[in-house]
Amino acid sequence: MSKIFVTSDTHFGHNKDFIYEPRGFKSIQEHDETIIENWNKVITAYDEVYHLGDIMLGDNEYGMKCLKRLNGHIHIVVGNHDTDSRVKLYRSSWNVVEIDKAIDLKYGGYHFHLTHYPTLTANHDDYKPMKRKVLNLCGHLHTGDPFYDWPLGMIYHVELDAHKCYPVEIESIIYDFYHPER
């Protein structure tokens, strides 16, 4: 049975130490190889993956080689580094099935609004059950805390920085909503 994963900000080829060093790597090559390895450890060819932007930066040919090594059916939300020319390249990749500026995903009775940037979709509406709220999944900030913007509203960060450089499964995200102290 296939699973659903969400992630963002792989930044393949982005050879700046402020990207790879906070993630625990000594070089962009080590970073990229580990990200690909981690991805393919948890994601099969049959899984659905929502990548919320900033796939690569720098050499597009190198970035595309990295993208094409990833397992799963990849749905892309365009990030600030995903230029029109990169989006055109993404469309040519065998594993990319969808590209948009935002994606609404319904799963298990939950409603997720997937964006690159943190987006206020609702306040906490404490009187409503979780399945009646719109939950924003986002990236962009490179925060290590998936609940960084939680005080503002129902915003959860999926960037690699917040999940030990792994994509996060949707079931884990739902669990986190009920156990934010984790």
Secondary structure, DSSP 8 states (H G I E B T S, - for coil): ---EEEEB---BT---HHHHTTTT-SSHHHHHHHHHHHHHHH--TT-EEEE-S--B-S-HHHHHHHHHT--SEEEEE--TT--HHHHHHHHTSTTEEEEES-EEEEETTEEEEE-SS--------TTS-GGGSEEEEE-SS--S-TTTTGGGSSEEE-BGGGTTTS-EEHHHHHHHHH-TT-
